[in-house]
Amino acid sequence: MAGKFELYQDKGGDYRFRLKAANGEIVATGQGYASKSGALNGIDSVRRNAADAEVVEVDD
């Protein structure tokens, strides 16, 4: 079973999303968006871009 995106409104009124793996673990979170449509666009962007995203190791 695939994971799922959860869309919700935070206490400050912003819309946010999180991506949960099939086992229920949160694997990604989105920034706060002023509108629900903005958050949905963020989810769409993750869907379109994550598969081809480069992995870059950085030092802190």
Buried (B, 14 or more C-beta within 10 A) or exposed (E): EEBEBEBEEEEEEBBBBBBBEEEEEEEEEBEBBEEEEBBBEBBEEBEEEEEEEEEEEEEE
